């Protein structure tokens, strides 16, 4: 099985287009189902370790994949049963049902098995499951030792990550041919368990991808503090937040960190402190300005935001600065880092998935938007999107967003274009949380930042 890191992400409609392209190129629909079913069977066989398998098949092509997988598992010598709640409806699924050739049990009456394969509904589900399906499925999932979902678990919406039915989570989801939004967007992602990519030969061009570990090169032999990147952090009403951002920037590779306007001395001695003036931001060596952590929303905060926007330096705009942005459009390179509440305040609740909304925000502002959360969506104005999921839930503590702003600022000052700086920053932040373990505070997170795997 292949991790989903870096894989292309397709919506349900885009997946169907990819399948149509494959068929137009000469792959038969039956051949595609045979390939998918065989791939599912191989993964189930490896994990079942000889235990009995119960395959639940729906009426469509996802169910067809299940029938093919069941037949392959039977040929491999595993004890396998099939259950369904409705006859196969597509030509390919009907043919796969016929090739299975054995008894098909009624879903409502099926007895549990240690290994459960959910091939009831794949992509495209848009309503809650009927109780006649969800009830037996819940019972069988609860009794199983291992539940494996084919493409997406039944009961979740493919494109927006919404859970349509209340069911236990799968242990493993096999992303067939491409990663889907439901594999990474919450709350559906939590229903998927571990997600692994299964290559079935689909060509899947997409501007949306799952996050992957970045490759970060060490400084060149000729590097000096300014060539590594100078970050200016603008402090404000809550100086501790600015201090966290400055400390994180220093730990994330910046060669020089300047904290402007801070009243705190609880900082590494390597961080330079000065009074804030607009002139201080005119230093041509500044590669990025971070503004917003602990800034406040008073007249002084407004003045500092105006000065930062006018500086012409690449910007990371976070926290209070986002609330003060109003309709200001970023003239130069900028990265906005709103959490869900800040995003809604800036752009409204809107419609569509978190991916759709973040892309629209990036296009509207001309900035890279890092829409933070348990699923973080990073979108560029040109339509590129990276989705990062699976970060530690311990990040839900005060100050971790300030740390992220500082990390992104360091990567931006290092000379990366804004999208890449944001992607690297989010990954480094999540990796620091993984290393920090449980119940850390934001200050601890800074100490676990590292640019090496």
TADAKA-V989412 format. One record per backbone hydrogen bond with DSSP energy under -0.5 kcal/mol. CO is the residue of the C=O (numbers start at 1). NH is the residue of the N-H. If there is no record, write none. Layout:
BEGIN
co->(CO;CO)
nh->(NH;NH)
END
This chain:
BEGIN
co->(2;4;7;8;11;12;13;14;15;16;17;18;19;20;21;22;23;26;28;29;30;31;32;33;34;35;36;37;38;39;40;41;42;43;44;45;48;52;53;53;54;54;55;55;56;57;59;59;60;61;62;63;64;65;66;67;68;69;70;71;72;73;74;78;79;81;82;83;84;90;91;92;93;94;95;96;97;105;106;106;107;114;114;114;115;116;116;117;117;118;119;122;130;130;131;133;134;135;136;137;138;139;140;146;147;147;147;148;149;149;150;153;155;155;157;158;161;162;162;165;171;172;173;173;174;174;175;175;179;180;181;181;185;187;187;188;188;189;189;191;194;195;196;197;197;198;198;202;207;208;209;210;211;214;215;220;224;226;229;229;229;230;230;231;231;232;232;233;233;234;237;238;238;239;240;241;242;243;244;245;246;247;248;249;250;256;257;257;258;258;259;259;260;265;268;270;272;274;277;277;278;279;280;283;285;288;289;289;290;291;292;292;294;295;298;299;300;301;302;303;304;305;306;307;308;309;314;315;316;316;317;318;318;319;319;320;321;322;325;333;334;335;336;338;339;340;341;342;343;344;353;354;355;356;357;358;359;360;361;362;362;365;368;368;369;369;370;371;374;374;375;376;376;377;377;378;379;380;384;385;386;386;387;387;388;392;393;395;397;398;399;400;401;402;403;404;405;406;407;408;409;410;411;412;417;418;419;420;421;422;423;424;425;426;427;428;429;430;431;432;433;441;441;442;443;444;445;446)
nh->(197;7;210;179;15;16;17;18;19;20;21;22;23;24;25;27;26;28;32;33;34;35;36;37;38;39;40;41;42;43;44;45;46;47;48;49;51;115;55;81;56;117;57;83;119;85;89;90;64;65;66;67;68;69;70;71;72;73;74;75;76;78;77;80;53;55;105;57;107;94;95;96;97;98;99;100;101;84;109;110;110;116;145;146;54;118;148;56;119;150;58;125;133;134;135;137;138;139;140;141;142;143;144;116;149;171;172;118;151;174;152;156;164;165;161;182;188;157;164;167;194;149;175;196;151;176;177;198;10;183;184;185;189;190;191;191;192;192;193;170;173;4;175;2;199;177;200;204;385;9;387;6;6;216;217;223;228;229;231;255;256;287;288;233;258;234;290;235;260;292;239;241;242;243;244;245;246;247;248;249;250;251;252;254;253;231;259;272;233;260;261;274;235;267;271;272;259;261;280;281;281;282;283;286;230;232;291;316;234;318;295;320;238;237;302;303;304;305;306;307;308;309;310;311;311;312;289;335;291;318;337;321;322;322;323;324;325;325;328;315;368;317;370;372;343;344;345;346;347;348;357;358;359;360;361;362;363;364;365;366;367;330;336;370;371;379;372;377;390;391;377;378;388;371;379;386;369;383;380;209;378;388;211;389;376;395;396;397;400;442;403;404;405;406;407;408;409;410;411;412;413;414;416;415;421;422;423;424;425;426;427;428;429;430;431;432;433;434;435;436;437;444;445;446;447;448;448;449)
END
